[in-house]
């Protein structure tokens, strides 16, 4: 039976919402073969029949040369889709119908979904969908994707159309070929807009005769005050997300505390080998905790920023920062993930879902990695105060913040040529949506689904990386000198010294890639000999305490100021943490690009440390 449905529409038309509501957890997300464009496939069962759904890449048309447009056009032309569901924004019908105008020439079965009808009603717009249906020759369904009550009617419509499909009865009259290329493109665009005008004549009736900015918008869209308000709102939003996820993180943190000792005692009483005891009593409970903490961040961020997006705030923030971020090859929408990155890289990475396409998302993730998260700011002042005066510490922090801007620029230059080509860059095409009440049930459901997806997918990745770190850091005697990490570190110390790092500080650098919170504990184990690297890394959040005075004395005896400065730079701009690494992989669905970005940051951090060390050694 023919039952493959393709969802077609412009970015932010609601395709992903419809796709998630139809398929739920029965979906697979990856990339199209050979392309850095996201591919989403899933299925649902209705009246005993299984229907397959493909969420085609969001694009503004089908006749361009971008990867999204080429992939979408080729997929539809190939006949893989038995029915195409075209989504248009009912609140911006004239603009969003352009995709339907381009699709009309393909002569394929379709239905038209007038999404965001609640927004259109808030704008006092009335849409005669029956008139539009007669003109188009295909079914037209008024719809609100965020409202679960309409999906039975949608599924029923899709099932009927798969049995008895309809094609568009009207097609734009395109000019004959023969004119110059630029003239032909312009003539074709004019023909499509004429067709849209004909289809929509007397279809939409608005009670709002003219548009005026509200008092709130006059503030949010002002050049200076607007940026301050947007920045403050994002900051408050992040704090709210943290408050929401804290209970879940607190419950997760109880797992290692409750299970570490009982499991260790039980396995020891069974005379199990100590290395197996450490895996089951330390690694696995803490891995579960890490994944719960990660999913807690994802839930909180998606709940808060899903709310901000639905009420229309994120569109205003995107407008404010679009010109500023265009220099990085990004759209204004990237400002929220970037600002969220100062709190947590995981939250910033998940926040990239608001970007229009996969290339923009991947580039935004790479840029977000350049932003030092909150954990860094609990480490740098402590280490800096051991070697430098308060004034010098403030200058170091200022230098780090200035380098963030430099690094973000470098990252965009290195990766944007492949992820966001020059001819694919453009300013945002958008109309400010009206403010309207959020659909809390929909927002909560989406946030829970994304959090669960991150948890189950990250569990495998974090477990694997944790076991690899365990192999290097495990010491049967508890002595750091008996660990493989020590042996490797001391063996390659002549090389790490080039970057200004001794074997102890290099161990700290390695641990910073796992969790920034672990750095002080690992340094304590390496310099003072209190605890093991394994305990310092996996129990840093709640078990291991560090005497900063003792650590300061031990470090200043053997570490120069130049090495300390190089170490702080290396840790700050190393990969954020293993959870951020896992989140990036799960959000991008690309091991290749995640590995590329990770390699860039590790190498970049060591190069920066090398430069800082050798310059500082001349003056300190």
N, C-alpha and C positions, 0 to 999 in steps of 0.2 A: 504493500500500500504506500502511496506517495504521502509522506507526512513530514517533510523538512520545511521548516518555516525560517525565513531570514528577517531579522529586524534591521530596518534601514532608516537613517535619520541623521540630522546634523548633530554636532556635539551639544550636550545638555538638552537634548530633546526628550530625554526620559527613557532611552533605550535600555540602559543598564538596570534601571528600576524595574522595568517590565520583564527583562530577562531574569533578574534575581527572583522576582515574584513568581514567575512561571516555573523556573527550574529549581529554586531553592538551593540545597546542597548537592543536587544531582547535576553538577556542571564541572567542566574542565577548562582551565584557562592556561593558554600558552602563547606562543608566537606563531604567526604564519611562516611556513617554511621559507628560509632565506630572507626574511624581512623582519625588521625591528618594529613590528606592528602587532598589537595584542589580538589574540584570537580566542573567542569565548564560545564554547559549545555546551549544550545541556539538553535535558529532556524533561518532559512531564507526562503524566498518564491521565487521560480524560475518557470517561466511559469505557474503560478497559483497553483503550488504544494508546500506544506510546507515540508521542510527537517529539521530534528533534528540533531544537532551536539554535540558530546561529546568530550571535550578536555581531553584525558587521561593523567595521571601524567607522567611527563618527567622522564625517567629512561634510563640507559645504556644497559638494556637487560630485558629479561622476565624470566630467569631461576634462579634469585637470590632470597633472602629471605627478601629483604626490602619491606616495605609497598607498595611503588610505583610499584615495579615489580609484587608483588602478586596481587594487585588490578587490574593492567592493564591486566595481564595474565588471571585472573578469568573473567574479563569483556568480553574479546574477546572469551574465551572458552565457556562462557554462551550463546553465540549466540545473545546477545542483540544488537550488531552492525550488520547491514545488509551489510555494506561495511567499510573497514578499509583503511584510507588514510595514507600511511607511508611517513613521511617526512625525507629526508636525506639532509645533507649539501653537495652540489655539489662541494664546494671548498675543502672538506675533505672527499671525497667519500669513500675511503677505510675504514676509521674508522667508519663513520656513517652508513655503510651498515651492521654493526654487528646486529643492531636491526632487519633488514630485514631477516638476517640469522636465528635469533631465531624465528621470526614470521612464517617463511616458514613451520615449523613443525606443525603449528596449522591448516593448510589446510582451510583457510578462504578467502573469496573474498577480493581483495585489488587492490589499485592503488598505484603507486610510484610517489612521488612528488620530483623532483630534485630542491630543494629550493636553494636560494642564487646563482643563475646562474650569477648574475652581479659580485659577488665576484670571482667566478671561471674564468670569462672572464678577470677580472683585474689581475688574476694570469697567464693569457695567457694559460688557459686550454681549450681544445676542447673536448666535451663529445658526443660520438655517442649514443644518447639515443635510437635510433631505434634498434641498435645492442643489447643494454641492454634489450630493450623491448622484442625482439625475444627470448633471453635466459631466461628471467624471466617468460614469458608467461602472463604478466599483462601489462596494459597501463603504460607508463612512460612519465611524463609531465615535461619538463624544465620550471622552475618557479622562480619568484622573489616575495616573499610575500609582500615586502614593495612597490611594484609597482601595483597600482590598475587596470592597464590595462589588467592584465592576469586573472581576476576573472571570467569573462564571460566564457572563455574557460574552466576554472576549474569547474564551475557549470555545464556546458554542459557535461563535461566528467563524473562527478559524477552522473548526471541524467542517462546517457547512461549505466553506469556500474551497477547502481541499477536495471535497467531493464534486462540487460544481463551481469551478473558478470563473472569475470575471477579469477582464483586462480593461485598461483605460480606453474609453471610447473616443476621447479627444486627445490629439497630439499637437504640440507646437509646430507651426509651419516654418520650418527652417529654410534659410536661403540656399539656393543651389550653389555648388562649389564653383570655383573659378576666380573669385576675388582674392585680394591679398590676404595673408594669414591674419593680420591684426584686424582688418576690416571685417573679415568673416567671423571672427570671434565676437566682435562687437555686435554684428548683425544678428548672430545666433542668440546672444544674451538679450537683445532687445525683443526678439521673437518670443523667447521664453517668458519675459516679463509681460508681454502683451497677452500671452496665453493665460498667465496667472491672473491678470486683470479681468479677462473674460470669464474665467472660472469663478472668481470671487465677487463679481458684480452683484450687488444687492444681497450677498451672503451674510456679511457682517454688518450689524447695526450697533453703534456705540452711543451710550447716553452721555459720554464724555466728549464734548465738542472740541476741546483743545486741552493740551497737556501743560501743566504747571508743576514746577518742582515744589515739593513739600518743604516745610521748614527744616525737617530732619535731613532731607537730601541736600538742601542748600549748605548745611553744615558739613555733611559727610563728603560732599564733592568739592568743597573749597580747597584751593591749592595747599594751604599750610594747615589750617585747623582740621581739615579732612584727614590728612595723613596722621596727625596726632591722635584723632579719635579712632581711626582704623587700627593703628598700632596698639592703642590702649585696649580696644575691644578684643583684639586677638590675644593680648596678654591675659586679660580677664578670662577669656575663653579657655586658654591653656590651664590657668589655675583651677578653673571649674572642672576641667577634664581630669586634673590631678586629684582633686577632692573626690570625684566620682570613682576613680580607679583605686584609691587608697584602701578601701575595705577589701576589695578583691585581692590586692597585693598583700594585705595583712594576713588574709586567710592562707594565701600561697606561702608566705614566709613561715607559717606554722608547720608546714609539712616537713622541712628538714629539721626543725627544732624538735618536733615530736618523734621523728623516725630515725634520726642519726644514731643516737645512743642505743635505743632498743634493738635496732637491726645489727649494730656493731657487736653488742653484747651477745645476741642470739647466735650470730655466725661464728663469733669467737668461741662460744661454748661448744659449737659443733666442730671446732678445730679446722675451720675453713681458712685457707691461705690468706694472709693479711692483705694481699693486693686485691683479692676478690671482695674482702670485707670493705675496703676503701671504695670500691666501685659501687657496691650496693648500699652502703651506709652514707656515702658522701656525694658521689657523682650523680646517681639517678634521682634521689630526692631533691637535690639542688637543681638538677636539670628541669624537673617538673615545676619547681618554684620559678625558675627563670622564664619558662614558657607561660606560666600563669601571670607573672608580672607583665610580660610582653603583651599578652592578650588583654590584660587589664588596661594598659595604655591604649591599645587599639580601640577597645570599647569606649573608654572615656572620650578619646579624641573624636571618634566617629559620631558619638552621641551629640557632643557640643557643636562640632563644626557641621554636622548634618543639619542641626537646628539653624545655625547661622546661614547656611547655604539656602535652606528652604524658605526662610523669611525674607531673603533677598539681600542680606548684608554682604556676603562674599562678592557679589557682583560689584558693589560699590568699592570694596577694598581693591578688587582687581583693576578697576578703572583708575584708582588713585596711583597705583604703582606700576602701571603698564609701561609708561615711557621710561621709567627708571630701570626696569628689568629687561627692557628690549635690548639693551647693550650686552646682556649676557645670553641673548638668543632665547629668552623666556618671555612668557606673557605675564601680565599683572597678577594672575591667579597664583603664581608661584610665591607671592609674598607671605601667604599664610603658612605653608610648609616651612619656609625659611625661618620665619620668626618662631615657629613652634620648635625648630631645631635647637634654639637656645635653651629650651627646657629639656627636651628629650629627642634624640635623633630618630627613635622609633616612631614617635608621634608625627614628626616632620615627614618621615618617609611615607607613612600611611596617608598623610594629608595630601600627597601628590595625586591622589585619585581625582581631584578636581580638575586636573589638566586635560586639555582637549584630546591629546593623542599619546601613543606610547613613547615616541621620541621625546616629547616635552616632559613626560613623566620621568623617564630615565635620566634626562639631563638635570631635572630638578632634584632628583634623589642624589645625584653626584654632587650638586652644589650644596645641598643640605648637609652632606658629610663634612663640608668645610667649616660648619658652624659648631664651635665647642659647646657641648651640652652642659647641663647643670652640674654633673658629676665632676667635670674638669675644674670648676670653680671651687670645689671643696678640697682639691689637691694642690693646685698651683700656689695659692697663698701660703699653705703650710710649708711646702718645700722651699719656696722662695724666701720665707722668713728665716730659714735656717742659715742662709748664705748672704742675704742682702738686707739693707735697711728698709723701713716702711716706704720711704720715698722711692727707692729703687724698685721695690715690689710693685708699686703703683705704675711705674714706667714700664715694667715688664708686662703687666696686664694690658696697658694701653698699646704696647707693641704687638701683643697677640691679637688684639681686636683689629688693629690696622692691617695685620697680615691676613686676617680673615677676608678682608675685601680683596687683597691681592690674590689670595688663593682661589676665591670664587671666580675671579676674572680668568685666572689661568685654567681652571677646570672647564669653564665654558669654552675657552679657546681650543682646548685639547679635544674635548668630546663633542662639541656642537657640530663640527663639520660632518660628522657621521650620523649623529642622532637627529639634528635639526638643520637640514641643508639650507643654504642661502635662499634658494627659490621657494622654499616652504615656509620661510619666516614672514610673518605679517602681524600687524596689530590685531587686537581682538575685534571680532565682529559680534556686537552684542547690543541689546537694548536693556535698559535697567528694568528689571521686573518690579512689579508693585509689591509693597509689603503685604504679607498675608499670614494667616494663622498657620502654624506648623502642624503636620500630621504626626503626632507623637508616637502613635502605635507603629507607623511605618518607619520612623527614624530609629526607634528602639529595636525593631525587628532587624533592620539593616545592620545596626551596630553590633547586635548579638551574633548575627550570622558571620560578619567579618571577623569578630573576635574569635569565634569558634574555629573558623577556617585557618586563622593565623596559628592558633594553639596546636591544632592537630598536624598542620604542615610543619611548624617549627620544631615540634618535638623530635622528629627524626634528625633534622639538621643540627640542632643544639646538642643532642645526645652524641652525634658523631664527632663534633668539634670538641666537646667536653672530654670524650674518651681520648682523643688525640693529645689534648693538653695534659690529661692524666698520665699518659705514657711518658711524657717528657718531665713532668714535675713530681712523680711518685718517688718516695724514698722510704724503703722499708724500715730504716733506722730512725727516720724523722730528721736526719741531718741533711741540710741542703746540699752538702758536698757529695752525697750519695745519689743524687738525682741525675737523670740524663740531661736535664736542662743545665745543670751546673757543668757537667762534663763537656757538653756542646759549647756552652757559653765561654768557658775558659779556653777551649781549643780554638775558638774563632776570635778570641779577644784581640789578637793583633789586627784583625780586620775591623772589629767594632770600634777600636781605638781611632781609626781613621775618621769615624763619625762622631768622635768625642765621647764614646760610651765604654766604660769598663764592663767587666762581666756582670757585676751586680746591677748596675744601672741598665744594662742591656736586658737582664731578666725582668726588671721593672717595665721596660719598654714592651717586651713580649706580653707581659701580663696585662698591660694597658689595652692591648688589642682584644683581650678577653672580657675584661670589665674594668672600667676606670676606677671603680671603688676599691679594687684589689691592690692598687699600686702601693699605697702606704704599707699595707700588710706584707706584701712581697718584699718591699725594701727592708722592713723590720726583720723578716726571716733571713734575708741575705746579709745584712750588715750587723744585726744584733744577735741573730741566732735563735730568736724566740718564735717557736712554731715552725710549721712547714709551709712550703710554697703552696701545696695543695689546700691546706686549711686557710691560708691567707687569701687565696683566690676564691674558693667556693663558700667560705663562711664569713667573708668580709662584711656582709650586710648586717650580721647580727651576733657573731660569736667572737671575732678577733678584735682585740683592742690594741692600740699602739701607743706607747709612751713616746710622745713627740720629742721630749727633752733628751731621752736616751738615744733615740734614733738620730736626732740632730747632732749629738756629740760623736756618734759612730760615723756618720756620713761626712761631717766636716773634717774628720781626721784623715780621710782617704780620698775624698772627692773635691776637686778644685771648683772654683766658682764658674769657670768656663764649662766644665763638664756638667755641673748642675743646670746651667742655663740651656745647654744643648739637650739635656735630658727632658726638661720641661717642654721645650719646643717639640721634641720627638713624640712625647706622650700626647700632647694636645692635638697634634695634627696627624696622629696615627689613625687607623680605622677606628670608628667610634667604640664599638664593642661587638661581641659575637651575636648578641640579640639584634642589633641594628643590621649586621651583615645578613643574618637569616631573614629578617623582615624585608630587606632590599631584594633578596633573591625571590622571596615569595610574592612580593608585590610586582616585580618586573618579569618573573617567570623566565629569566635569562641567566643561566649560570655563567655564560661567557661574559656578559657585560658586568655582572656583579664581581667576577674575578678581575676583570680589567680595572674597574674602579678601585677595588681593594689593593691591587698591585700598585696602582698609581699613588694611593695615599701612603702605603708603607714605604715605597721608594722615595716619595716626596718628603715624608717626615725625616727619613735618614739623611737625605741631601740637605734639608734645612738644618738639621742638627750639625752636620759637618761644617756648613758655612758659618753658622753661629759660633760653634766651638773654636774654629781657627781664627775668627775675627776677635772673639772675646779673649782668647788666650794672649793676644797682643796687648790688651789694655787692662786685664784683671789680674 
